[in-house]
């Protein structure tokens, strides 16, 4: 990686950084300084971060170096990571992409507490669209977050800032959240491993559950080994969590042979009563991935999960979740009109409708889960289309936004209703150099199997060796091109990024810079 202030080679991945730190080959301060320098260089163009913690992160790095020097060891001791701005961090606001003056949070979320216990250094909080509703990361509160592979295109959403930060190499891993594909979609569009684990695998505390149970915290990384490491470090529950699945071995999964699996290849989209079409370029890349799985010894057969009317269980929970979170905004009038429309729908769909939606989950699991009597894993596209250009959703009504969003991303959300694990893996690129992804989907508690299969595919495809060009996002002109030599052409003047909030002392809130 060039253009980001490096003076010598240093390890890039989470696992490699953790190994080098434990061996004394590098210091946490050096890795953290490098991460912060990359964030600062990329922020004017890439705009991945809402909050950057310069002083606090360096202080945490120095503390990690002292612990390492004393012989202490922990899975991520001294390794820099980022978290999405819907996760609480002591002394920092949690704005979840919204405008307004949010108060500093008094305590870490449980997933952050566990990351700290594993020794991680949190360098900042990444951008997300307003209340995580959309598959693009844009908004008046922070500007436009861009895709490191192609600057005029979105990295996706809602964990778009985390995806952009990891794809660009600012950090090697980040936490995100996934309520309708919000980890898997940006991972697909940024050439990453994105894991939505079993519901409750990572605690949502201080909320007993997120978005009425459809949202799960998860990870975005470049490699499967890094995903497993970060998941294992952040996993676990507290007494107040509504969902507490049985523990599984996450860290050891990538090193295990998945065996010969029966894999269902499915291109069918769940019913949504809206027009949608699978882009032929996506179909070709996912079919090629299925061919590679067959070459690795797996049995591939086209078969579709019997989704039924799964959307009837999704819509009330999603809209009530938006209503719940919008009530935390200090000034609801500053929210996007589409957010206010969704919150009004949530008020209508609460009560008996919401209870019926939740009661339908058990029968839906039995119905959709029937496919796992014949197959071990389901392979589908992650999205139906490549990443759209920045601004493609701007100016649309709520109805138009929903239709456009569903047309791009019809595949991911049913697994949020079911609460089961899904892993995005890179599926290649369009001829224009835009990343595409595929989902490996399993039944309850199947993360170890999915990670093992993803690791086998990674060893065959070596997608982790590919990197986006850094000429534009590392401080050079944005018109020097995207991936594979493409020349980006913007349909409009880009919304300028707002300067990220800089923390003003250890744990203390600070004004916008």
GIFEN-V193342 format. One line per field, one symbol per residue. burial: I if it has 16 or more other ideal C-beta (glycine too) atoms within 10 Angstrom, else O. A space follows every 10 residues. Layout:
BEGIN
burial: ???
END
This chain:
BEGIN
burial: IOOIOOOOOI IIIIIIIIOI IIOOOIIIII IIIIIIOIII IIIOIIIIII IIIIOIIIII IIOIIOIIOO OOOIIIIIII IIIIIIIIII IIIIIIIIIO OIOIIOOIII IIIIIIOIII IIIIIIIIII IIIIIIIIIO IIIIIIIIII IIIIIIIIII IIIIIIIIII IIIIIIIIII IIIIIIIIII IIIIIIIIII IIIIIOIOII IIIIIIIIII IIIIIIIIII IIIIIIIOOO IOIOIOOIOI IOIIOOOIOO IOIIIIIOII OIOOOIOIIO IIOOIIIOII OOIOOOOIOI OOIOIOIIOI IOIIIIIIII IIIIIIOOIO OOOOIIOIII IIIOIIOOII OOIIOOIOOI IOOIIOIIOO IIOOIIIIII IIIIIIIIII IIIOOOOIOO IIIIIIIIII IIIIIIIIII IIIIIIIIII OIIIIIIIII IIIIIIIIII IIIIIIIIOO IOIIOOIIII OIIIIOOIOO IIIOOIOIOO OOOIIOIIOI IOIOOOOOOO OOO
END
